[in-house]
Amino acid sequence: MDLASPKHANKLGYLLLAPAALLILAILVYPMLLAIDISFHDVKFATLSFGASEYTLANYQKLFSSPDFWNAIRVTGQLLLVVTTISMAVGMGTALLVNQQFRGRSFARMLIALPWAIPEVVAVVTWVWILDASFGVLNWILIKIGLVGGPVSWFSSPGTAFSAVTMVMVWKGYPFISIMILAGLQSIPEEYYQAAKVDGANVFQRFFWVTIPCIAPVLGVTLILTVLWVFRDFSIIYVLTGGGPVGATETLAIMTYEEAFNFFRMGYASSIGVVTLIICAVISAFLVKKTSHAIY
């Protein structure tokens, strides 16, 4: 059989896709189905087989009646709103800045991308030192310029802990947004801006009526990816605060980890993971629909 012939072209395509499809089934679909199955069982340790015990809704009943779960929902939503908004604003600003012609632009672009290139755990450990109450660099700077009267214990109170997590997540996340938007800005023909200038449009009008519509597809994709990253991020919060103090930074990801690996309630942790998956899917579908309407 000649697979290269037009008659068998589709068969060749399926054959070439088969290894990737099998790999996806092995590392994504099967674990996801297994987690869903475990969420309906009262198990202490994860198993690799389905139907380990009698099916029950006890995990979900316990979850939706748990104050800790609703606190994790609240904290996750707050982080989602604050981090995404600030990161998008900072990313847009830096992208517009390094899109201009000036000496040292390549070096500035490298500096902007640097936080994104640093491994996340390494970066967060560095921030733990920067935010240390006793010898942290940030406290020293704030005291020197007179913004605070004494050292701030960033991780001891709910408000400062949430602010510290937000600050580090914005610092880590905005470079990706900046790079994506910069790529979109580079694709805008200069003739569009020249025509807008001829029509008498000022810099703000050119931004809202030329720049934003032209990079709308990039903004939509970037927003979706950023929201999903903030929603599922674990290492930044865990290394900085571990979800504390008193649950002030405990997101759904942190709660899932604690239930699974601190208390060994695998069934309960799986139910949290399933709910998280559903929420992510709903948010993604909503954002895709809204951004598609905005683009077209």
C-alpha atoms as one frame of an Amber mdcrd trajectory, in Angstrom:
protein
   0.000   0.000   0.000   1.388   3.355  -1.071   0.770   5.655   1.928   2.140
   8.648   0.000  -0.644   8.487  -2.600  -3.571  10.944  -2.290  -5.917   8.022
  -1.666  -4.098   7.062   1.535  -2.970  10.545   2.632  -5.370  10.576   5.606
  -4.135   7.184   6.764  -0.558   8.451   6.719  -1.591  11.475   8.785  -3.308
   9.299  11.387  -0.292   7.000  11.485   2.087   9.898  12.136  -0.191  11.322
  14.834  -0.639   7.982  16.603   2.523   8.151  18.794   1.664  11.643  20.047
  -1.963  10.642  20.664  -0.889   7.561  22.634   1.525   9.658  24.686  -1.214
  12.167  25.501  -3.525   9.341  26.544  -0.806   7.898  28.779   0.326  11.067
  30.566  -2.810  13.237  30.490  -6.094  11.467  29.850  -5.530   8.337  31.952
  -4.300  10.192  35.083  -7.194  12.632  34.748  -9.754   9.810  34.533  -8.038
   8.058  37.416  -8.218  11.207  39.559 -11.924  11.550  38.783 -12.471   7.930
  39.762 -10.491   8.290  43.012 -12.532  11.371  43.944 -15.569   9.091  44.337
 -13.780   6.785  46.785 -12.585   7.079  50.351  -8.930   6.162  49.818  -5.824
   7.208  51.733  -3.292   6.267  49.062  -3.591   6.671  45.304  -3.967   3.516
  43.242  -3.354   2.843  39.569  -6.632   0.976  39.078 -10.252   2.058  38.898
 -12.990   1.119  41.325 -10.789   0.501  44.370 -13.772   0.658  46.731 -17.440
   1.532  46.817 -18.423   4.708  44.979 -19.562   7.573  47.191 -20.249  11.316
  47.064 -18.891  11.825  50.576 -15.784  13.648  49.378 -17.805  16.218  47.443
 -20.320  16.634  50.264 -17.478  17.285  52.679 -15.773  19.616  50.209 -18.735
  21.904  49.558 -19.479  22.141  53.275 -15.866  22.943  54.188 -14.989  26.549
  55.144 -11.406  25.849  54.054 -12.565  25.081  50.522 -14.546  28.294  50.189
 -11.632  30.227  51.654  -9.376  28.661  48.992 -11.906  29.672  46.325 -11.881
  33.243  47.637  -8.089  33.486  47.820  -7.705  31.962  44.349 -10.227  34.440
  42.926  -8.509  37.395  44.564  -5.095  36.332  43.275  -6.588  35.737  39.847
  -8.058  39.236  39.679  -5.163  41.174  41.219  -2.202  39.353  39.665  -3.737
  39.113  36.199  -4.767  42.789  36.130  -1.422  44.120  37.341   0.612  41.702
  35.197  -1.306  42.626  32.045  -0.885  46.349  32.768   2.848  46.052  33.523
   3.393  43.731  30.570   1.624  46.131  28.213   3.614  49.098  29.534   6.992
  47.401  29.227   6.153  46.050  25.772   5.233  49.524  24.548   8.435  50.885
  26.088  10.868  48.425  24.506   9.033  48.656  21.183  10.367  52.206  20.832
  13.679  53.041  19.173  16.357  53.981  21.725  19.955  53.136  22.536  20.264
  49.961  24.594  16.884  48.588  23.523  18.223  45.037  23.141  19.670  45.146
  26.647  16.367  46.458  28.035  14.485  43.629  26.348  16.859  41.113  27.905
  16.327  42.601  31.383  12.553  42.428  30.975  12.694  38.758  29.968  15.112
  37.823  32.765  12.553  37.070  35.542  10.684  34.728  33.228  13.887  32.873
  32.304  14.951  32.211  35.914  13.684  28.856  37.285  10.662  29.512  39.477
  11.901  27.880  42.676  15.290  29.624  42.426  13.587  32.972  41.925  11.204
  32.451  44.856  14.003  31.401  47.230  15.779  34.636  46.294  12.608  36.588
  47.074  12.352  34.863  50.459  15.739  36.389  51.280  14.753  39.779  49.846
  11.581  39.859  51.965  13.189  38.575  55.169  12.103  40.648  58.176  15.552
  40.738  59.787  18.035  41.246  56.966  15.932  41.526  53.795  16.994  44.033
  51.151  13.445  45.328  50.595  12.998  46.311  54.247  16.370  48.066  54.203
  15.374  50.086  51.121  11.945  51.004  52.539  13.498  52.150  55.825  16.200
  54.161  54.050  13.714  56.096  51.922  11.404  56.614  54.893   8.357  54.666
  53.714   8.305  52.497  56.855   9.510  53.157  60.367  10.782  49.632  61.036
  11.165  46.194  59.469   8.023  44.728  57.951   7.367  41.062  58.713   5.999
  40.182  55.290   4.914  36.622  56.074   3.425  37.023  59.565   0.119  38.773
  58.797  -2.542  37.927  56.181  -2.421  41.296  54.415   1.344  41.511  53.976
   1.623  37.813  53.067  -0.965  38.229  50.305   0.839  41.367  49.087   4.174
  39.530  49.038   2.727  36.642  47.025   1.072  39.076  44.613   4.306  41.030
  44.153   6.390  37.941  43.397   3.779  36.470  41.025   3.545  39.750  39.094
   7.340  39.954  38.908   7.531  36.389  37.628   4.586  36.587  35.230   4.744
  39.974  33.516   7.789  39.180  31.272   5.823  36.490  29.410   3.008  38.970
  28.815   5.479  41.617  27.685   7.120  39.238  25.198   3.767  38.160  23.752
   2.510  41.726  23.359   5.843  42.877  21.919   5.552  40.185  19.255   2.094
  41.521  18.416   3.335  45.122  18.278   6.132  44.140  15.903   3.568  42.770
  13.454   1.608  46.056  13.123   2.438  47.805   9.810   3.861  51.292  10.281
   1.515  52.544   7.557  -1.429  52.204   9.968   0.123  54.716  12.373   1.100
  57.054   9.553  -2.458  57.029   8.222  -3.804  57.705  11.722  -1.433  60.662
  12.120  -2.594  62.076   8.799  -6.176  61.839  10.066  -5.161  63.848  13.146
  -5.196  61.052  15.744  -3.135  61.765  18.856  -1.027  59.173  20.694  -3.926
  57.928  22.855  -6.275  57.640  19.896  -3.649  55.704  17.938  -3.244  53.380
  20.900  -6.969  52.652  21.323  -7.958  52.625  17.639  -4.876  51.122  16.002
  -2.709  49.269  18.519  -5.383  47.529  20.587  -7.460  46.218  17.635  -4.334
  44.959  15.855  -3.014  43.019  18.851  -6.440  41.867  20.110  -5.790  38.202
  19.149  -2.462  38.259  20.998  -4.068  39.905  24.039  -6.797  37.266  24.097
  -4.391  34.320  24.028  -2.078  35.991  26.553  -4.957  36.677  28.946  -6.120
  33.053  28.836  -2.612  31.678  29.429  -1.979  34.132  32.275  -5.256  33.305
  34.017  -4.539  29.583  33.829  -0.986  30.108  35.126  -2.172  32.152  38.119
  -4.949  29.674  38.829  -2.704  26.617  38.964   0.567  28.100  40.276   1.876
  26.207  43.272   5.607  26.678  43.812   5.613  30.459  44.358   2.965  30.348
  47.070   4.247  27.166  48.692   7.856  28.352  48.983   6.896  31.852  50.164
   4.119  31.183  52.673   3.002  27.538  52.453  -0.556  28.866  52.212  -0.408
  30.779  55.503  -0.788  32.623  57.692  -4.231  31.304  58.727  -5.092  30.401
  55.135  -4.525  33.912  53.766  -2.643  32.567  50.732  -4.077  29.049  50.544
  -5.274  28.532  46.984  -6.943  25.456  45.533  -3.546  24.166  44.373  -2.078
  24.481  47.876  -5.141  22.882  49.455  -4.958  19.953  47.041  -1.303  19.354
  47.889  -1.885  19.538  51.643  -4.807  17.122  51.587  -2.940  14.651  49.374
   0.586  14.696  50.795   0.255  16.099  54.314  -2.938  14.328  55.412  -2.918
  11.494  52.811  -6.587  11.970  51.966  -6.188  11.104  48.299  -9.883  10.789
  47.552 -10.659  14.163  49.104  -7.672  15.780  47.358  -8.825  14.323  44.043
 -12.263  15.885  44.509 -10.582  19.284  44.974  -8.571  18.643  41.809 -11.695
  17.725  39.847 -13.496  20.887  40.970 -10.396  22.915  40.072 -10.357  21.326
  36.624 -14.020  22.189  36.078 -13.498  25.791  37.174 -10.472  26.136  34.868
 -12.460  24.691  31.955 -15.362  27.085  32.563 -13.072  30.109  32.851 -11.161
  29.096  29.718 -14.350  28.585  27.714 -15.708  31.945  28.892 -12.493  33.801
  28.016 -12.205  32.096  24.629 -15.791  33.063  23.817 -15.353  36.663  24.956
 -12.005  37.195  23.244 -13.325  35.607  20.036 -16.251  38.029  20.016 -13.918
  40.944  20.707 -11.647  39.937  17.823 -14.327  39.216  15.241
